[in-house]
Amino acid sequence: MSKKNCSNWPKHLLQWGTLAAIVFFLSGLAAKIFTKLPPSDPETYCPAGGLQAFVTYLVRGSLPCSMSSLQILMGIALAAAVILFSKLFCAYLCPVGTVEDLLIKLRKGLKIKSVAIRRGSVLDAVLRLVKYVLLFWIFYMTATSSELFCKNLDPYYAVATGFKGEITLWMSIVTVSLVLLCGLFIDRFWCKYICPLGAASNTLKFWVPVGCTVLIYWGLQLLGVHINWFWLLGAICLVGYLCEVVFGRSRMQLLYVVKNETACTHCGLCNKACPMAINIDKEGARVTDVDCILCGDCVSACNSGALGVGVKKSCKAGRFIPAILTVVFFVCALVIGNRFELPTIDVSWDLDENVKYETVKVENLKSVHCYGSSMAFKARMEKVRGVHGVKTYVGSHSVVIKFDPAVTTAEKIQEAVFVPSTFRVESLSPDKYSELKYMTIRTEKMYDRMDLNYLGLQFRLTDKEIYGLESEYDCPLIIRVYMAPQETADEKWFREVVDKKVLAMPLHGGGVKETPVDFEFVRLEKEIGHIGIAEYLEKMFNGFNAEYNGRYPSGDTTVVRKRVEVYKDKPQFIYEIVEEGFEKPILMRYMPYLSNHLSKEEGVIATYVKLNADLLPCLQVRFAAPMTAERVRELIDADKWIITYATGEVKEESAKFKLDAPGTCYKYEQ
């Protein structure tokens, strides 16, 4: 019995739904509607990143970048789906695969003839090798650097970030070009020949020989034959490639596209519909080609009812099963991945088997957000007496610290974790008041340095004349709130501000940026203090101080000496530029570059950013002959700065900022 062609709507629904979801989240619409959502990351649900994170965790015991358990579960879900059924992600969810399908439709609409690469040809075998080389390279680089290396060349990531993410530009341009240009002429060129995730998926289809390879490696390790892990990675990639090229068929799945030979009219419509260019008409009762992704296009194209999806023969609803399974695997990964969290790093040092260690958990550390910041935190804790281990969880911004209770306490460790800081709520002219009043509140859940900034922004949105905040460690935390002498505030008002769960900051040009916060107000102290305006401004100002060394001849050698010592008996001068912008982080961020640039000039002794005698923020360059004030200004105003990096590499770079204010020169009083 014949039937009319029907649309493959389950595939189209998931493909277009996935694209719509990506646009919805990455455009910022989701964050505006659902204010408690974290910032969108193009890699959040990417199974490729999850597989790389999982391999890195097995190799190093740590997670790369900001990868979390959710990404790992997405990767495991993809692997399970491939082993049990087929490459469902490639068919229904992958945005690059969707673009490749659209290019096929575009080519047909423009009546452009496709380019066919014969399966089993030398060219086909060589091209298929490319994705396995990329698979090895990407997984090796990620595991050894703990940075998600696929970002350098992933076409989806490049486009999703507007080519502004952690990419290598030429790699991204090449891969995007391969997707668009080659995909227009060759059916799913990227998926078959370039995609490293496709290589991983095809390898998983041959899980029996791959499993044997792993068992051999494991057995050799047990016998004392130490073989580095990357040889196993290379062996798995090689086995996957040889199985794909030599055998090209997978017979260990639970689902296939099945064919009723009796009903088949050999019309060829299924061949034309297949995006992977499989010659389905020549297949047997089951389509076992390794390239089959169970997309269902051939089933929808068949007008004789000869094709379906099943084990040996299809059931009536068989064509819907792959799409349903795709949703089930995704939802399961989403639910399970959000229920537990693997540590980004889990490191211990100088352990004594005779000591019974204890742990303390510190939460709300927003500065712990990736592998790099985790390692920086670990370096800080190594300097704390009595601490012997650190686990970091970047998803929840929390850490677990292992310590010797005979040496230190949980309270002392929390104090070591905490970084006292200040935040300027509003700028204050030094001549507005002679002194300020401050009130002291106690809070909880504010261990991260950024938390004071968020709380300060909450105060900025009020109608009170509040100028700054200062934090000091204690349990509960001490927060001093500096305000105008005549300003008043009671405990109820402070509680309302501190306990707000969302920071709603108006944006320039309209709109509001909402940031979830979770601070807790404890109490308002009774004592009210006062501080002189000069002391307050000095307290709030984060300056910069760099004094330079130089190389000077000494007999038959050249020695390094401090320039303050070399020029101490010579007249010295200060070239000063007053600039309010030095109160803002944007200029201070680039001060090390300007300092580096100035330090190369003989006669430049030091560079400071500080408050001058009038309590105004300024740049001060301290110098002596042969340097002159005119030359100092010329160096500051240069369009190009000469920067020497720690590696010894010297680069000429565009000036990071310009200072338009005039400068003054006066004698330095030692």
C-alpha angles and dihedrals in degrees: 000000000000127000135194121259111267131201118259090232098161090062094044092046093055095041095050092038090055092049091047091050092050091052091044094054101035094046090060095244091117092053091050094050099036103039096186094060115112119240112291118257121191089219097052096105100020111130091198090063089044093056091048090049091050093051090047090051091052092048102039105015089239139090123243124242112330094329115147140187089274092064091046091052090050089054093047091048090053091049092049092048092050094048095046102034121354145281094314094158090057092051103042114016112024109106091205090054089050091053090049090053090050090051089055090054090046092052092050091046091052090044092235114162114242124234113236122207107199114238110246095022122131091250090052091050093048093048092048089056091063096071092050092051088051090046092056094042095049096046092044094049093046094049094047098044101030087227120117096250096186088074088074093068109011106127092205093052092047093053095039091055094041089246088297100104130093092301138139099232099215092047092050093048090051094049095045089049091051091052094049105034102034092036090058093061104026121050110251092340093169094049096049102038114017112024111104090199087057088054091050091048094049089048090053089053086065092050095147097064090037090052090050089052091053091048091052091051091048092048092052090051090053090051090056097256103136112209120175115247095242090066088060090049090051092047092052091050091048093048091049092050095047092048091050095048101035101036103015092185134096118206102168099081129109095221134044141161099264128201133211102216092196094056095041113106094187090234092149096229091124091055091053092048097049109103091201091056093238115166093233093170089066095046121102127237090309130038101232098163109137090230093062110115098180091241092150097226091125092049091052092047095051110102096187100057091241096130131065143140122264146092103280100343132010129251123219094263094037094111090064096051099084093052091047091049090050091056092044093052092046094049092046091051090047094050097042094041091057094049099065138022133213118215115256088216130009108186133162131181140188094008121180115206090212094060122087103216126205131205136221125197121216118192138193095042098150090175088070098075108128144013093277095051089045091056090047089053090048090052089054093050093049087067093054113097112242097018114121107166147018136203118187128196110195095185093062095026091235137129136204114210123199115213144169107248090204090063106034143000137236090251093055091049092051088052090051090050093051118087114204111227146167133224128199107221094183134001116256129205111227092230097051096083134006090217142002132225122232133198125196125226130181121224142173134216094038105115096126120087091228092058092077089054091053092048090048090054088052089056090046089061092058128085093242122112095242119156110179151355132218127190128207126181119255136119104286097026119256116233119181114203113204115205144159114293093246096045120112134196134166134209094264092056093048091049092053092052098043097043095054109123098206130049105212108194119184113233128222108261094025137297133082131258111214120202122185114235130179109194123150125214113219107174148320116247116232097225119092119200137194131216132191116250094240093052091047094051091048090049092052097044117093104203136186128233126183125164117185139225126214139195114247133176116255114179108303094344141060118239134191113241135173110257092220086065095042093053100032093111095044129083110270131197141196123224106200132192117185110216126167089202090078087077087067125077094230095073095036089054090066099040093098088060094053090044091051090050094050095044093071093067118092111239096031104118105175146344123221137180108198146125112284128218090283091052091248122137112251147161114242124191113192114207147156136199133327083040117077134198090246091054092048090054091047091054092049093048095046115127089220127046123202108227126189113201128208090260090061092253113143119207135179107223136176114268110270094218143355128231113208098177116103120252133227129209126211138160117276112236109215 
